Each structure stands twice: as C-alpha cells, then as structure tokens.
Amino acid sequence: MPLKNNQKKHLRGLSHDLHPVVMVADKGLSENVLAEVEQALEHHELIKVKLRGERETRNAWIDQLVSSTGAELVHRIGQVVCLYRRHPEKPVIQLPK
C-alpha cells in the first residue's frame, strides 16, 4: 500500500533523529547487507540507510532496496535514504489517516 503525502510527512518528522543503521559502500548490495536491512525493518519499521557511491549507483541501490524489501521510500537526501515498512503483526508506528 503506497503511503499518502501526510503519512510521508509524519514519517519524515520521525526520521530526523534517527541515525543510519546500515551502510552500503564499495561492495554494493550484497546478500548480507540486504539481510541487515530486512532485519532492521522488521525490528524498527523506519530506518535510515547510508549509501556511499556515485549518484547513478545510489539510485540503482535505492530501487533494488525498495523492490527487494517491499519497503516504502519515505525520502532521500544526498547519501541517506529513509525506508519504512509496517510490521505485519505488531506495528510500532501509528500513521495518520
């Protein structure tokens, strides 16, 4: 389910104080990095990921992260991307309608 604009705005506000929990660098999106992102989304729902690479490479990584994890792209600023995926059983973050 895609996020509405007011929901993205709410999540952006919540993400200000977060620090990146996963960093993608020279070796790209390996299976281990994707597993870490999956685990972080499962535990936190809202995470930041730092992407160290050229702009085109970062865009490809973002597309791959969103498609492989089923997360929603909340926003991206420079080398940091914020992702959200609601926990199926015990949601922590309450989104506005």
PDB file as gemmi writes it, atoms N, CA and C in Angstrom:
CRYST1    1.000    1.000    1.000  90.00  90.00  90.00 P 1                      
ATOM      1  N   MET A   1       0.835  -1.166   0.000  1.00  0.00           N  
ATOM      2  CA  MET A   1       0.000   0.000   0.000  1.00  0.00           C  
ATOM      3  C   MET A   1       0.893   1.246   0.000  1.00  0.00           C  
ATOM      4  N   PRO A   2       0.782   2.090  -1.024  1.00  0.00           N  
ATOM      5  CA  PRO A   2       1.601   3.298  -1.067  1.00  0.00           C  
ATOM      6  C   PRO A   2       1.214   4.274   0.039  1.00  0.00           C  
ATOM      7  N   LEU A   3       2.208   5.000   0.494  1.00  0.00           N  
ATOM      8  CA  LEU A   3       1.970   5.983   1.544  1.00  0.00           C  
ATOM      9  C   LEU A   3       1.374   7.255   0.963  1.00  0.00           C  
ATOM     10  N   LYS A   4       0.484   7.884   1.726  1.00  0.00           N  
ATOM     11  CA  LYS A   4      -0.076   9.176   1.346  1.00  0.00           C  
ATOM     12  C   LYS A   4       0.923  10.264   1.730  1.00  0.00           C  
ATOM     13  N   ASN A   5       0.746  11.444   1.175  1.00  0.00           N  
ATOM     14  CA  ASN A   5       1.673  12.545   1.437  1.00  0.00           C  
ATOM     15  C   ASN A   5       1.727  12.923   2.916  1.00  0.00           C  
ATOM     16  N   ASN A   6       0.580  12.933   3.598  1.00  0.00           N  
ATOM     17  CA  ASN A   6       0.599  13.292   5.016  1.00  0.00           C  
ATOM     18  C   ASN A   6       1.283  12.207   5.849  1.00  0.00           C  
ATOM     19  N   GLN A   7       1.211  10.952   5.410  1.00  0.00           N  
ATOM     20  CA  GLN A   7       1.902   9.875   6.116  1.00  0.00           C  
ATOM     21  C   GLN A   7       3.414   9.992   5.916  1.00  0.00           C  
ATOM     22  N   LYS A   8       3.837  10.313   4.699  1.00  0.00           N  
ATOM     23  CA  LYS A   8       5.266  10.512   4.441  1.00  0.00           C  
ATOM     24  C   LYS A   8       5.803  11.690   5.254  1.00  0.00           C  
ATOM     25  N   LYS A   9       5.014  12.745   5.335  1.00  0.00           N  
ATOM     26  CA  LYS A   9       5.425  13.914   6.113  1.00  0.00           C  
ATOM     27  C   LYS A   9       5.601  13.541   7.585  1.00  0.00           C  
ATOM     28  N   HIS A  10       4.674  12.749   8.113  1.00  0.00           N  
ATOM     29  CA  HIS A  10       4.765  12.286   9.502  1.00  0.00           C  
ATOM     30  C   HIS A  10       6.035  11.446   9.703  1.00  0.00           C  
ATOM     31  N   LEU A  11       6.302  10.527   8.771  1.00  0.00           N  
ATOM     32  CA  LEU A  11       7.487   9.672   8.879  1.00  0.00           C  
ATOM     33  C   LEU A  11       8.782  10.468   8.727  1.00  0.00           C  
ATOM     34  N   ARG A  12       8.791  11.475   7.870  1.00  0.00           N  
ATOM     35  CA  ARG A  12       9.981  12.325   7.735  1.00  0.00           C  
ATOM     36  C   ARG A  12      10.282  13.017   9.058  1.00  0.00           C  
ATOM     37  N   GLY A  13       9.238  13.478   9.729  1.00  0.00           N  
ATOM     38  CA  GLY A  13       9.428  14.107  11.031  1.00  0.00           C  
ATOM     39  C   GLY A  13      10.009  13.138  12.054  1.00  0.00           C  
ATOM     40  N   LEU A  14       9.532  11.902  12.021  1.00  0.00           N  
ATOM     41  CA  LEU A  14      10.056  10.894  12.951  1.00  0.00           C  
ATOM     42  C   LEU A  14      11.485  10.498  12.618  1.00  0.00           C  
ATOM     43  N   SER A  15      11.873  10.608  11.361  1.00  0.00           N  
ATOM     44  CA  SER A  15      13.203  10.136  10.945  1.00  0.00           C  
ATOM     45  C   SER A  15      14.315  11.132  11.224  1.00  0.00           C  
ATOM     46  N   HIS A  16      13.994  12.367  11.599  1.00  0.00           N  
ATOM     47  CA  HIS A  16      15.030  13.378  11.810  1.00  0.00           C  
ATOM     48  C   HIS A  16      16.067  12.949  12.843  1.00  0.00           C  
ATOM     49  N   ASP A  17      15.639  12.338  13.912  1.00  0.00           N  
ATOM     50  CA  ASP A  17      16.555  11.983  14.992  1.00  0.00           C  
ATOM     51  C   ASP A  17      17.232  10.629  14.800  1.00  0.00           C  
ATOM     52  N   LEU A  18      16.889   9.922  13.748  1.00  0.00           N  
ATOM     53  CA  LEU A  18      17.471   8.600  13.512  1.00  0.00           C  
ATOM     54  C   LEU A  18      18.864   8.710  12.920  1.00  0.00           C  
ATOM     55  N   HIS A  19      19.670   7.721  13.223  1.00  0.00           N  
ATOM     56  CA  HIS A  19      20.994   7.585  12.610  1.00  0.00           C  
ATOM     57  C   HIS A  19      20.939   6.400  11.650  1.00  0.00           C  
ATOM     58  N   PRO A  20      21.746   6.419  10.587  1.00  0.00           N  
ATOM     59  CA  PRO A  20      21.751   5.278   9.664  1.00  0.00           C  
ATOM     60  C   PRO A  20      22.120   3.986  10.384  1.00  0.00           C  
ATOM     61  N   VAL A  21      21.342   2.933  10.152  1.00  0.00           N  
ATOM     62  CA  VAL A  21      21.605   1.647  10.790  1.00  0.00           C  
ATOM     63  C   VAL A  21      22.364   0.701   9.864  1.00  0.00           C  
ATOM     64  N   VAL A  22      22.345   0.994   8.565  1.00  0.00           N  
ATOM     65  CA  VAL A  22      23.053   0.167   7.588  1.00  0.00           C  
ATOM     66  C   VAL A  22      23.793   1.109   6.655  1.00  0.00           C  
ATOM     67  N   MET A  23      25.006   0.683   6.253  1.00  0.00           N  
ATOM     68  CA  MET A  23      25.796   1.479   5.323  1.00  0.00           C  
ATOM     69  C   MET A  23      26.160   0.614   4.127  1.00  0.00           C  
ATOM     70  N   VAL A  24      25.899   1.123   2.929  1.00  0.00           N  
ATOM     71  CA  VAL A  24      26.241   0.426   1.693  1.00  0.00           C  
ATOM     72  C   VAL A  24      27.410   1.187   1.083  1.00  0.00           C  
ATOM     73  N   ALA A  25      28.512   0.472   0.824  1.00  0.00           N  
ATOM     74  CA  ALA A  25      29.709   1.143   0.318  1.00  0.00           C  
ATOM     75  C   ALA A  25      30.210   0.452  -0.957  1.00  0.00           C  
ATOM     76  N   ASP A  26      31.493   0.282  -1.057  1.00  0.00           N  
ATOM     77  CA  ASP A  26      32.158  -0.182  -2.274  1.00  0.00           C  
ATOM     78  C   ASP A  26      31.625  -1.505  -2.811  1.00  0.00           C  
ATOM     79  N   LYS A  27      31.307  -2.430  -1.946  1.00  0.00           N  
ATOM     80  CA  LYS A  27      30.901  -3.763  -2.403  1.00  0.00           C  
ATOM     81  C   LYS A  27      29.438  -3.840  -2.806  1.00  0.00           C  
ATOM     82  N   GLY A  28      28.695  -2.776  -2.606  1.00  0.00           N  
ATOM     83  CA  GLY A  28      27.313  -2.727  -3.060  1.00  0.00           C  
ATOM     84  C   GLY A  28      26.346  -3.482  -2.170  1.00  0.00           C  
ATOM     85  N   LEU A  29      25.213  -3.822  -2.754  1.00  0.00           N  
ATOM     86  CA  LEU A  29      24.150  -4.510  -2.017  1.00  0.00           C  
ATOM     87  C   LEU A  29      24.367  -6.022  -2.071  1.00  0.00           C  
ATOM     88  N   SER A  30      25.131  -6.519  -1.142  1.00  0.00           N  
ATOM     89  CA  SER A  30      25.351  -7.960  -1.057  1.00  0.00           C  
ATOM     90  C   SER A  30      24.180  -8.597  -0.319  1.00  0.00           C  
ATOM     91  N   GLU A  31      24.172  -9.911  -0.295  1.00  0.00           N  
ATOM     92  CA  GLU A  31      23.117 -10.635   0.430  1.00  0.00           C  
ATOM     93  C   GLU A  31      23.140 -10.290   1.920  1.00  0.00           C  
ATOM     94  N   ASN A  32      24.332 -10.103   2.479  1.00  0.00           N  
ATOM     95  CA  ASN A  32      24.443  -9.768   3.901  1.00  0.00           C  
ATOM     96  C   ASN A  32      23.862  -8.389   4.194  1.00  0.00           C  
ATOM     97  N   VAL A  33      24.108  -7.438   3.305  1.00  0.00           N  
ATOM     98  CA  VAL A  33      23.570  -6.090   3.505  1.00  0.00           C  
ATOM     99  C   VAL A  33      22.048  -6.113   3.402  1.00  0.00           C  
ATOM    100  N   LEU A  34      21.521  -6.824   2.425  1.00  0.00           N  
ATOM    101  CA  LEU A  34      20.064  -6.936   2.294  1.00  0.00           C  
ATOM    102  C   LEU A  34      19.451  -7.621   3.512  1.00  0.00           C  
ATOM    103  N   ALA A  35      20.147  -8.617   4.051  1.00  0.00           N  
ATOM    104  CA  ALA A  35      19.657  -9.286   5.259  1.00  0.00           C  
ATOM    105  C   ALA A  35      19.638  -8.317   6.443  1.00  0.00           C  
ATOM    106  N   GLU A  36      20.652  -7.463   6.558  1.00  0.00           N  
ATOM    107  CA  GLU A  36      20.687  -6.467   7.632  1.00  0.00           C  
ATOM    108  C   GLU A  36      19.547  -5.462   7.491  1.00  0.00           C  
ATOM    109  N   VAL A  37      19.271  -5.038   6.262  1.00  0.00           N  
ATOM    110  CA  VAL A  37      18.171  -4.109   6.027  1.00  0.00           C  
ATOM    111  C   VAL A  37      16.845  -4.768   6.386  1.00  0.00           C  
ATOM    112  N   GLU A  38      16.659  -6.019   5.988  1.00  0.00           N  
ATOM    113  CA  GLU A  38      15.437  -6.760   6.333  1.00  0.00           C  
ATOM    114  C   GLU A  38      15.260  -6.837   7.844  1.00  0.00           C  
ATOM    115  N   GLN A  39      16.340  -7.182   8.538  1.00  0.00           N  
ATOM    116  CA  GLN A  39      16.274  -7.315   9.993  1.00  0.00           C  
ATOM    117  C   GLN A  39      15.974  -5.964  10.651  1.00  0.00           C  
ATOM    118  N   ALA A  40      16.598  -4.909  10.163  1.00  0.00           N  
ATOM    119  CA  ALA A  40      16.361  -3.582  10.731  1.00  0.00           C  
ATOM    120  C   ALA A  40      14.928  -3.129  10.492  1.00  0.00           C  
ATOM    121  N   LEU A  41      14.393  -3.384   9.301  1.00  0.00           N  
ATOM    122  CA  LEU A  41      12.997  -3.021   9.019  1.00  0.00           C  
ATOM    123  C   LEU A  41      12.038  -3.825   9.886  1.00  0.00           C  
ATOM    124  N   GLU A  42      12.347  -5.085  10.091  1.00  0.00           N  
ATOM    125  CA  GLU A  42      11.499  -5.939  10.925  1.00  0.00           C  
ATOM    126  C   GLU A  42      11.464  -5.426  12.365  1.00  0.00           C  
ATOM    127  N   HIS A  43      12.584  -4.945  12.836  1.00  0.00           N  
ATOM    128  CA  HIS A  43      12.682  -4.508  14.225  1.00  0.00           C  
ATOM    129  C   HIS A  43      12.212  -3.066  14.425  1.00  0.00           C  
ATOM    130  N   HIS A  44      12.593  -2.159  13.518  1.00  0.00           N  
ATOM    131  CA  HIS A  44      12.340  -0.727  13.726  1.00  0.00           C  
ATOM    132  C   HIS A  44      11.207  -0.146  12.895  1.00  0.00           C  
ATOM    133  N   GLU A  45      10.885  -0.727  11.779  1.00  0.00           N  
ATOM    134  CA  GLU A  45       9.900  -0.237  10.808  1.00  0.00           C  
ATOM    135  C   GLU A  45      10.405   0.963  10.008  1.00  0.00           C  
ATOM    136  N   LEU A  46      11.011   1.936  10.643  1.00  0.00           N  
ATOM    137  CA  LEU A  46      11.509   3.134   9.978  1.00  0.00           C  
ATOM    138  C   LEU A  46      13.020   3.190  10.173  1.00  0.00           C  
ATOM    139  N   ILE A  47      13.772   3.161   9.065  1.00  0.00           N  
ATOM    140  CA  ILE A  47      15.235   3.141   9.168  1.00  0.00           C  
ATOM    141  C   ILE A  47      15.849   4.112   8.172  1.00  0.00           C  
ATOM    142  N   LYS A  48      17.100   4.470   8.459  1.00  0.00           N  
ATOM    143  CA  LYS A  48      17.916   5.227   7.522  1.00  0.00           C  
ATOM    144  C   LYS A  48      19.044   4.328   7.050  1.00  0.00           C  
ATOM    145  N   VAL A  49      19.367   4.446   5.751  1.00  0.00           N  
ATOM    146  CA  VAL A  49      20.464   3.692   5.158  1.00  0.00           C  
ATOM    147  C   VAL A  49      21.380   4.694   4.484  1.00  0.00           C  
ATOM    148  N   LYS A  50      22.676   4.581   4.750  1.00  0.00           N  
ATOM    149  CA  LYS A  50      23.656   5.464   4.118  1.00  0.00           C  
ATOM    150  C   LYS A  50      24.237   4.745   2.912  1.00  0.00           C  
ATOM    151  N   LEU A  51      24.221   5.412   1.770  1.00  0.00           N  
ATOM    152  CA  LEU A  51      24.687   4.844   0.510  1.00  0.00           C  
ATOM    153  C   LEU A  51      25.905   5.633   0.041  1.00  0.00           C  
ATOM    154  N   ARG A  52      27.064   4.976   0.008  1.00  0.00           N  
ATOM    155  CA  ARG A  52      28.305   5.628  -0.400  1.00  0.00           C  
ATOM    156  C   ARG A  52      28.632   5.225  -1.822  1.00  0.00           C  
ATOM    157  N   GLY A  53      28.360   6.094  -2.764  1.00  0.00           N  
ATOM    158  CA  GLY A  53      28.656   5.801  -4.152  1.00  0.00           C  
ATOM    159  C   GLY A  53      28.242   6.955  -5.037  1.00  0.00           C  
ATOM    160  N   GLU A  54      28.434   6.799  -6.327  1.00  0.00           N  
ATOM    161  CA  GLU A  54      28.023   7.807  -7.293  1.00  0.00           C  
ATOM    162  C   GLU A  54      26.498   7.880  -7.368  1.00  0.00           C  
ATOM    163  N   ARG A  55      25.984   8.974  -7.885  1.00  0.00           N  
ATOM    164  CA  ARG A  55      24.543   9.214  -7.917  1.00  0.00           C  
ATOM    165  C   ARG A  55      23.779   8.106  -8.645  1.00  0.00           C  
ATOM    166  N   GLU A  56      24.266   7.691  -9.810  1.00  0.00           N  
ATOM    167  CA  GLU A  56      23.580   6.645 -10.569  1.00  0.00           C  
ATOM    168  C   GLU A  56      23.580   5.328  -9.808  1.00  0.00           C  
ATOM    169  N   THR A  57      24.699   5.039  -9.170  1.00  0.00           N  
ATOM    170  CA  THR A  57      24.811   3.814  -8.373  1.00  0.00           C  
ATOM    171  C   THR A  57      23.847   3.859  -7.190  1.00  0.00           C  
ATOM    172  N   ARG A  58      23.785   5.003  -6.521  1.00  0.00           N  
ATOM    173  CA  ARG A  58      22.868   5.144  -5.374  1.00  0.00           C  
ATOM    174  C   ARG A  58      21.420   4.971  -5.813  1.00  0.00           C  
ATOM    175  N   ASN A  59      21.062   5.549  -6.956  1.00  0.00           N  
ATOM    176  CA  ASN A  59      19.691   5.398  -7.458  1.00  0.00           C  
ATOM    177  C   ASN A  59      19.358   3.938  -7.740  1.00  0.00           C  
ATOM    178  N   ALA A  60      20.311   3.201  -8.317  1.00  0.00           N  
ATOM    179  CA  ALA A  60      20.092   1.775  -8.576  1.00  0.00           C  
ATOM    180  C   ALA A  60      19.953   1.007  -7.268  1.00  0.00           C  
ATOM    181  N   TRP A  61      20.773   1.335  -6.285  1.00  0.00           N  
ATOM    182  CA  TRP A  61      20.693   0.664  -4.981  1.00  0.00           C  
ATOM    183  C   TRP A  61      19.349   0.941  -4.315  1.00  0.00           C  
ATOM    184  N   ILE A  62      18.875   2.177  -4.399  1.00  0.00           N  
ATOM    185  CA  ILE A  62      17.593   2.526  -3.787  1.00  0.00           C  
ATOM    186  C   ILE A  62      16.471   1.726  -4.433  1.00  0.00           C  
ATOM    187  N   ASP A  63      16.480   1.663  -5.765  1.00  0.00           N  
ATOM    188  CA  ASP A  63      15.457   0.878  -6.468  1.00  0.00           C  
ATOM    189  C   ASP A  63      15.501  -0.582  -6.050  1.00  0.00           C  
ATOM    190  N   GLN A  64      16.711  -1.121  -5.914  1.00  0.00           N  
ATOM    191  CA  GLN A  64      16.857  -2.529  -5.521  1.00  0.00           C  
ATOM    192  C   GLN A  64      16.401  -2.738  -4.078  1.00  0.00           C  
ATOM    193  N   LEU A  65      16.740  -1.810  -3.181  1.00  0.00           N  
ATOM    194  CA  LEU A  65      16.306  -1.923  -1.785  1.00  0.00           C  
ATOM    195  C   LEU A  65      14.784  -1.914  -1.677  1.00  0.00           C  
ATOM    196  N   VAL A  66      14.153  -0.990  -2.364  1.00  0.00           N  
ATOM    197  CA  VAL A  66      12.698  -0.871  -2.291  1.00  0.00           C  
ATOM    198  C   VAL A  66      12.030  -2.115  -2.866  1.00  0.00           C  
ATOM    199  N   SER A  67      12.523  -2.592  -3.999  1.00  0.00           N  
ATOM    200  CA  SER A  67      11.877  -3.746  -4.625  1.00  0.00           C  
ATOM    201  C   SER A  67      12.130  -5.045  -3.865  1.00  0.00           C  
ATOM    202  N   SER A  68      13.327  -5.221  -3.319  1.00  0.00           N  
ATOM    203  CA  SER A  68      13.632  -6.492  -2.655  1.00  0.00           C  
ATOM    204  C   SER A  68      13.074  -6.586  -1.237  1.00  0.00           C  
ATOM    205  N   THR A  69      12.894  -5.444  -0.564  1.00  0.00           N  
ATOM    206  CA  THR A  69      12.397  -5.486   0.811  1.00  0.00           C  
ATOM    207  C   THR A  69      10.906  -5.219   0.918  1.00  0.00           C  
ATOM    208  N   GLY A  70      10.319  -4.635  -0.105  1.00  0.00           N  
ATOM    209  CA  GLY A  70       8.909  -4.277  -0.031  1.00  0.00           C  
ATOM    210  C   GLY A  70       8.672  -3.042   0.820  1.00  0.00           C  
ATOM    211  N   ALA A  71       9.727  -2.284   1.076  1.00  0.00           N  
ATOM    212  CA  ALA A  71       9.617  -1.074   1.891  1.00  0.00           C  
ATOM    213  C   ALA A  71       9.186   0.105   1.026  1.00  0.00           C  
ATOM    214  N   GLU A  72       8.697   1.131   1.687  1.00  0.00           N  
ATOM    215  CA  GLU A  72       8.312   2.369   1.018  1.00  0.00           C  
ATOM    216  C   GLU A  72       9.437   3.383   1.187  1.00  0.00           C  
ATOM    217  N   LEU A  73       9.735   4.088   0.125  1.00  0.00           N  
ATOM    218  CA  LEU A  73      10.724   5.160   0.177  1.00  0.00           C  
ATOM    219  C   LEU A  73      10.062   6.384   0.786  1.00  0.00           C  
ATOM    220  N   VAL A  74      10.545   6.803   1.956  1.00  0.00           N  
ATOM    221  CA  VAL A  74       9.986   7.972   2.632  1.00  0.00           C  
ATOM    222  C   VAL A  74      10.633   9.233   2.060  1.00  0.00           C  
ATOM    223  N   HIS A  75      11.959   9.266   2.057  1.00  0.00           N  
ATOM    224  CA  HIS A  75      12.683  10.368   1.436  1.00  0.00           C  
ATOM    225  C   HIS A  75      14.148  10.007   1.295  1.00  0.00           C  
ATOM    226  N   ARG A  76      14.834  10.827   0.515  1.00  0.00           N  
ATOM    227  CA  ARG A  76      16.273  10.663   0.379  1.00  0.00           C  
ATOM    228  C   ARG A  76      16.904  12.035   0.265  1.00  0.00           C  
ATOM    229  N   ILE A  77      17.990  12.174   0.981  1.00  0.00           N  
ATOM    230  CA  ILE A  77      18.737  13.427   0.970  1.00  0.00           C  
ATOM    231  C   ILE A  77      20.206  13.058   0.840  1.00  0.00           C  
ATOM    232  N   GLY A  78      20.794  13.419  -0.279  1.00  0.00           N  
ATOM    233  CA  GLY A  78      22.206  13.129  -0.504  1.00  0.00           C  
ATOM    234  C   GLY A  78      22.470  11.636  -0.486  1.00  0.00           C  
ATOM    235  N   GLN A  79      23.287  11.206   0.451  1.00  0.00           N  
ATOM    236  CA  GLN A  79      23.678   9.807   0.539  1.00  0.00           C  
ATOM    237  C   GLN A  79      22.842   9.022   1.542  1.00  0.00           C  
ATOM    238  N   VAL A  80      21.805   9.612   2.090  1.00  0.00           N  
ATOM    239  CA  VAL A  80      20.991   8.947   3.103  1.00  0.00           C  
ATOM    240  C   VAL A  80      19.576   8.759   2.572  1.00  0.00           C  
ATOM    241  N   VAL A  81      19.059   7.549   2.732  1.00  0.00           N  
ATOM    242  CA  VAL A  81      17.700   7.234   2.310  1.00  0.00           C  
ATOM    243  C   VAL A  81      16.933   6.713   3.530  1.00  0.00           C  
ATOM    244  N   CYS A  82      15.679   7.076   3.608  1.00  0.00           N  
ATOM    245  CA  CYS A  82      14.832   6.649   4.718  1.00  0.00           C  
ATOM    246  C   CYS A  82      13.771   5.703   4.166  1.00  0.00           C  
ATOM    247  N   LEU A  83      13.657   4.517   4.778  1.00  0.00           N  
ATOM    248  CA  LEU A  83      12.724   3.485   4.333  1.00  0.00           C  
ATOM    249  C   LEU A  83      11.752   3.135   5.456  1.00  0.00           C  
ATOM    250  N   TYR A  84      10.528   2.784   5.069  1.00  0.00           N  
ATOM    251  CA  TYR A  84       9.504   2.387   6.040  1.00  0.00           C  
ATOM    252  C   TYR A  84       8.805   1.130   5.541  1.00  0.00           C  
ATOM    253  N   ARG A  85       8.647   0.185   6.450  1.00  0.00           N  
ATOM    254  CA  ARG A  85       7.817  -0.993   6.174  1.00  0.00           C  
ATOM    255  C   ARG A  85       7.084  -1.350   7.459  1.00  0.00           C  
ATOM    256  N   ARG A  86       5.771  -1.340   7.375  1.00  0.00           N  
ATOM    257  CA  ARG A  86       4.931  -1.632   8.541  1.00  0.00           C  
ATOM    258  C   ARG A  86       5.118  -3.083   8.965  1.00  0.00           C  
ATOM    259  N   HIS A  87       5.231  -3.294  10.271  1.00  0.00           N  
ATOM    260  CA  HIS A  87       5.340  -4.644  10.809  1.00  0.00           C  
ATOM    261  C   HIS A  87       3.985  -5.325  10.648  1.00  0.00           C  
ATOM    262  N   PRO A  88       3.953  -6.541  10.088  1.00  0.00           N  
ATOM    263  CA  PRO A  88       2.665  -7.173   9.809  1.00  0.00           C  
ATOM    264  C   PRO A  88       1.851  -7.543  11.046  1.00  0.00           C  
ATOM    265  N   GLU A  89       2.497  -7.854  12.161  1.00  0.00           N  
ATOM    266  CA  GLU A  89       1.763  -8.311  13.343  1.00  0.00           C  
ATOM    267  C   GLU A  89       1.693  -7.275  14.451  1.00  0.00           C  
ATOM    268  N   LYS A  90       2.826  -6.612  14.742  1.00  0.00           N  
ATOM    269  CA  LYS A  90       2.877  -5.646  15.826  1.00  0.00           C  
ATOM    270  C   LYS A  90       3.429  -4.311  15.336  1.00  0.00           C  
ATOM    271  N   PRO A  91       2.614  -3.488  14.683  1.00  0.00           N  
ATOM    272  CA  PRO A  91       3.117  -2.200  14.216  1.00  0.00           C  
ATOM    273  C   PRO A  91       3.477  -1.282  15.378  1.00  0.00           C  
ATOM    274  N   VAL A  92       4.598  -0.626  15.282  1.00  0.00           N  
ATOM    275  CA  VAL A  92       5.079   0.280  16.321  1.00  0.00           C  
ATOM    276  C   VAL A  92       4.643   1.704  16.017  1.00  0.00           C  
ATOM    277  N   ILE A  93       4.734   2.108  14.759  1.00  0.00           N  
ATOM    278  CA  ILE A  93       4.444   3.474  14.352  1.00  0.00           C  
ATOM    279  C   ILE A  93       2.996   3.566  13.885  1.00  0.00           C  
ATOM    280  N   GLN A  94       2.259   4.497  14.472  1.00  0.00           N  
ATOM    281  CA  GLN A  94       0.886   4.747  14.071  1.00  0.00           C  
ATOM    282  C   GLN A  94       0.878   5.852  13.026  1.00  0.00           C  
ATOM    283  N   LEU A  95       0.413   5.528  11.842  1.00  0.00           N  
ATOM    284  CA  LEU A  95       0.361   6.510  10.756  1.00  0.00           C  
ATOM    285  C   LEU A  95      -0.953   7.271  10.795  1.00  0.00           C  
ATOM    286  N   PRO A  96      -0.914   8.568  10.429  1.00  0.00           N  
ATOM    287  CA  PRO A  96      -2.176   9.312  10.329  1.00  0.00           C  
ATOM    288  C   PRO A  96      -2.995   8.804   9.141  1.00  0.00           C  
ATOM    289  N   LYS A  97      -4.283   8.975   9.222  1.00  0.00           N  
ATOM    290  CA  LYS A  97      -5.158   8.529   8.118  1.00  0.00           C  
ATOM    291  C   LYS A  97      -5.054   9.521   7.047  1.00  0.00           C  
TER     292      LYS A  97                                                      
END                                                                             
